[in-house]
Amino acid sequence: MRRRINYKKLTRRLIIILAILLVLFGILFFAFRNMALEQVLARVKTKVAERNAEFVVKEASFSGINGITMKGVSLSPNGAPQLLKIEEINTSLSLGHLLVGDVQLGTLHMKNGYVQMVRDSLGWNFRGLIRNKKDKDEEVTKDTDYADRAYSLLNKVLNLVPTDMELNNLELRVDDNGHKLNLKLDNTKLADNQLKSTLRITEDTISQTWKVNGMADPRGHKCDLKFFNSDTSRIVVPYVARRFNIKSGFDAINLKVDEIEMSGGELHIEGYASIKNFMVNNRRIASKDVVINNASFDYRLRLGERYIELDSASTVQLNKVKLHPYAKFSTEEDTIYQFKANIPKMQAQDFITSLPTGLFTHFEGMEAIGSFGYRLDFLFNKNKPNALVFDSTMEKDGLEITKYGAADLAKLNGTFTYRAMEDGRAQRAIVVGPSNPNYTPIGSVSPYLRKAVLTSEDPSFFRHRGFITEAFRQSIIQNIKTKKFSRGASTISMQLIKNVFLTREKTLSRKMEEILLVYILENQRVASKERMLEVYFNIIEWGPDVYGIGEASRYYFDKHPSSLTLDECVYLASIIPSPKKFMYKFDSTGNLKGFALRHDNYIKNIMLRRGIISAGDTIAQNGNINVTGRARNRLPLSREHIFVNDSINVDQFFENLGKLAY
């Protein structure tokens, strides 16, 4: 007979055996846990010593079931100032997570200590403790899963944030070659998912007290925190002003994380961030403080195995302007960078009043009616750079400027005074109008010059509305390939705005104002194309202190602009990009050098192919020119060319004599 199994009895025995094992494990754990802790600390000390530093813990022991107490903790790099010193640390670990190799802090109480970061001529005092770039690069391969790697890193960081925390009298000290910053945590508490902290910031003569309040749930992967000053003044961001020459500050910041979740191999991160009265000042941005009253970012991030994506459901709001951005970096097949921006239809006046103060000074006081919407589409394939996509579209509905701001574009239609700016200084006044004897109406300019300048500078000037999309596209391709700004896409309209209304500052502010002003000039039809070209010819620089074609024609050839030959016109067009360096195009005989001749003939050939000029126009035009005006005094002539037509040019003689003596 088969024996019947008593499952109840077997279950009881298994439970008893399991209980005995747990008791034995508990006894062994409590008997040897301090020894195990000492071994762990010994391994840490060994690893730190390998990086030329000393890690010291004067006392360390377990307290309670999973609590650890450490006293006299310090970290000191060899030959450098001490990095860390803490009087006492009390923490607890989740044993369940620890058994599976995951460190998760439960509580953390720290008091009386500091972290000290010091940089001198040898570098930062923590430099030896950081893995070098080669070590880090070895971990990142082509097979790296972006979602998995990011989720793993976020989990490790959030697990080190305790659910119950109290920090008292702790400091972060920074000494960057004598520039000192001190951040002191008087008291920071995290309990029941509520965080409260007071930070005292001292830098040079600046002293601030920051408050951080809100919800923080590290295990639930959520937070809703607010940063603000204890009084009503603006928070000044420390350190960056001295280190990077960027002054910045804000009234308050709200940072919210609603979700960090891994689902179907895709990591989802969603949340919200906002800032009030953000101020930034840097010479590369603008010449004055730039202030944004209200800005927010409702973000939706997605990370997959081979891509990182900002979903188009995200929203950026800048005062009254709403923008839906989309961005994606993908290595699924090729390496692709993609960006899209969509501004839904909005009132033009709301857009103008929403512009950051200090960034668009020429728009202050401007008024408009109507509405518009805007779309931008950009895609760059690293392996197929010439297939770059750049598409910019604006949809208008009754859009009209009813009042101009500081930049009164309508002045282009009448007589006005122009002063070029050089090194921040205004040059001599040039009257753009009939009262100036050098002023040349467009009808009195040689047709060859008009054609040569348009061919060189802006062939589609009479067809475009301020911008050439394909030129922008080619400029972006070239700049990406060379990894620098080696090619621009400036049209005559842009050059006109830049010269008449803006300074020569190389700032983000000036470039953005240039783009918007050109759009208004061209699309509101403030001035005709003929008038724009006429003003352009009469204000641009053609040489050292030579402004306008009337002065230029006499300076180089001692004749009126209407009498210029084809070769003379092509030459004048060629020096527009660098008019002060015109003399380097000539050799010691007073003739154009080979590279200059090849360039000018190239331009003439383009004009011929496009039917702008005919073969008959090139008769007796071999590319050589004869500089007979005052410009000849600046040419690098040799001794035998000081004398002209068997007579002495006195001014030229003494100038070139000086060159030869030098």
Protein Blocks (a to p, Z undefined) as FASTA:
>chain_A
ZZdddfklmmmmmmmmmmmmmmmmmmmmmmmmmmmmmmmmmmmmmmmmmnopadddfbac
dehjlbccdehiacddehiacfbdcfbdcddddfklmmnopacdfbdcdehiaddddddf
kopfklmmpccfklmmmmpcfklcfklmmmmmmmmmmmmpcfbdcdehiaddddeehiac
ddddfbacdeehiacddddddehjbccddddeddddfknopacdddddfblbdcddehjl
mmnopacddfbdcdddfbdcdeehiacdddddddehiacddfklmmcdcddfbacddddd
dddfkbccddfkbccdehjaccdddddddfklmccdddddddddddfklmmmmpcghjlm
mlgopaceddddddddddddfklmmlpccddddddehiacfbdcfblfklmmmccddddd
eehiacddddedfklmkbccfklgcfklmmmmmmmmommlmmmgoiafklmmmmmmmmmm
nopafbccbdfklmmmmmmmmcfbdcfklmmmmmmmmmmmmmnomaafklmmmmmmmmmc
cbehiacjklmmmmmnopafklpcfklmmmmmmmmmmmmlmmmmpcfkopacfklmmmmm
mmmmmmmmnomacfklmgoiaopacdfbfmlmmpccdfklmpgghiacfklmmmmmmmmm
ZZ
